[in-house]
Amino acid sequence: MDTNEHEGKGLLHKDLVYPIVGCAIEVLREVGHGLHEKPYENGLVVEFGLRGIHCEQQRPFDVMFKGVKISEFIPDLIAGRAVVVDAKVIDRITDHERGQMLNYLRITKLRVGVVLNFKRAKLEWERVVL
């Protein structure tokens, strides 16, 4: 796995991000666009399994405030034990989704997230790095 975002060594977790996007394109191709988010999330779990990508679905993480657990955050998917994957069906990915993903990364203590938008026939996706 790539572990250096800078220093000319390539993109962090590039070896996971591109296969994740490939899986999303396959799910979109098979399922079609514009449904609710859950079918895409579940389709990604199936496709990750077929491609040998380790995946955790709906794993809870504690949300802490001053050392006290105040809530739980449950991301859609964690792929390869390293990348938060968020399936969306929205008009477009905006700063709102990017900001959400940065919070998800802080809570999970991971560094890379991918937002996948299944609204249209062509997949929209963004990689977010903390």
C-alpha positions as CSV (number, residue, x, y, z in Angstrom):
1,M,0.0,0.0,0.0
2,D,1.1,3.5,-0.7
3,T,1.6,5.3,2.6
4,N,3.1,8.6,1.5
5,E,0.8,11.2,0.0
6,H,3.6,13.5,-0.9
7,E,7.4,13.1,-1.4
8,G,6.7,11.9,-5.0
9,K,5.6,8.5,-3.8
10,G,2.1,8.6,-5.3
11,L,-1.4,8.9,-3.9
12,L,-2.2,7.5,-0.5
13,H,-4.1,4.2,-0.9
14,K,-4.2,4.5,-4.7
15,D,-4.1,0.7,-4.8
16,L,-7.5,0.7,-3.0
17,V,-9.2,3.8,-4.4
18,Y,-9.1,2.8,-8.0
19,P,-10.5,-0.7,-7.5
20,I,-13.2,0.9,-5.2
21,V,-14.2,3.2,-8.1
22,G,-14.1,0.3,-10.5
23,C,-16.5,-1.7,-8.2
24,A,-18.8,1.4,-8.0
25,I,-18.9,1.6,-11.8
26,E,-19.8,-2.0,-12.0
27,V,-22.6,-1.7,-9.5
28,L,-23.9,1.4,-11.3
29,R,-23.8,-0.5,-14.6
30,E,-25.7,-3.5,-13.2
31,V,-28.2,-1.8,-10.9
32,G,-28.8,1.5,-12.8
33,H,-28.8,5.0,-11.4
34,G,-31.0,7.1,-9.1
35,L,-32.2,4.5,-6.5
36,H,-31.8,5.0,-2.8
37,E,-28.3,4.7,-1.3
38,K,-28.8,1.3,0.3
39,P,-28.9,-0.8,-2.9
40,Y,-25.6,0.7,-4.0
41,E,-24.0,0.2,-0.6
42,N,-25.1,-3.5,-0.6
43,G,-24.0,-3.9,-4.2
44,L,-20.5,-2.6,-3.3
45,V,-20.3,-5.2,-0.5
46,V,-21.0,-7.9,-3.1
47,E,-18.6,-6.5,-5.7
48,F,-15.8,-6.0,-3.1
49,G,-16.2,-9.6,-2.0
50,L,-16.0,-10.8,-5.6
51,R,-12.8,-8.8,-6.1
52,G,-11.2,-9.9,-2.8
53,I,-11.4,-6.4,-1.2
54,H,-11.9,-6.7,2.6
55,C,-15.0,-4.7,3.6
56,E,-16.8,-3.8,6.8
57,Q,-20.3,-2.6,6.5
58,Q,-22.0,-0.3,9.1
59,R,-19.1,-0.7,11.7
60,P,-19.8,1.6,14.6
61,F,-17.2,4.2,15.8
62,D,-17.5,6.2,19.1
63,V,-17.9,9.9,18.8
64,M,-15.9,11.4,21.7
65,F,-16.1,14.8,23.4
66,K,-13.5,15.7,26.0
67,G,-12.9,12.0,26.6
68,V,-16.5,11.1,26.9
69,K,-18.5,9.0,24.4
70,I,-21.4,11.2,23.2
71,S,-22.6,9.3,20.2
72,E,-21.8,6.7,17.6
73,F,-20.9,7.2,13.9
74,I,-21.6,4.4,11.5
75,P,-20.0,4.8,8.1
76,D,-21.5,3.0,5.1
77,L,-18.3,1.0,4.4
78,I,-14.7,0.7,5.3
79,A,-12.8,-0.9,2.4
80,G,-9.4,-2.6,2.8
81,R,-9.3,-1.6,6.5
82,A,-8.2,1.8,5.2
83,V,-10.7,3.7,3.1
84,V,-14.1,5.1,4.2
85,V,-16.6,4.7,1.4
86,D,-19.7,6.8,1.3
87,A,-22.5,5.9,-1.2
88,K,-24.7,8.9,-2.1
89,V,-27.6,9.7,-4.4
90,I,-27.4,13.5,-4.6
91,D,-27.4,16.2,-7.3
92,R,-23.6,16.6,-7.1
93,I,-20.8,16.2,-4.6
94,T,-20.2,19.6,-2.8
95,D,-18.2,21.0,0.0
96,H,-20.9,19.6,2.3
97,E,-20.0,16.0,1.4
98,R,-16.3,16.8,1.5
99,G,-16.6,18.3,5.0
100,Q,-18.7,15.3,6.1
101,M,-16.0,12.9,4.8
102,L,-13.3,14.9,6.7
103,N,-15.3,14.4,9.9
104,Y,-15.8,10.7,9.1
105,L,-12.0,10.4,8.7
106,R,-11.3,12.1,12.0
107,I,-13.8,9.8,13.8
108,T,-12.5,6.6,12.2
109,K,-8.8,7.7,12.4
110,L,-8.4,6.8,8.8
111,R,-6.8,9.1,6.2
112,V,-8.6,8.5,2.9
113,G,-12.3,8.5,2.0
114,V,-14.2,8.1,-1.3
115,V,-17.6,9.7,-1.9
116,L,-19.5,7.9,-4.7
117,N,-22.6,9.5,-6.3
118,F,-25.0,7.1,-8.0
119,K,-27.5,9.7,-9.1
120,R,-26.7,9.6,-12.8
121,A,-25.8,7.1,-15.4
122,K,-22.1,8.2,-15.1
123,L,-20.5,7.7,-11.7
124,E,-19.4,10.9,-9.9
125,W,-16.7,10.3,-7.3
126,E,-14.2,12.2,-5.2
127,R,-11.3,11.1,-3.1
128,V,-10.9,13.0,0.2
129,V,-7.7,12.9,2.2
130,L,-7.3,14.0,5.8
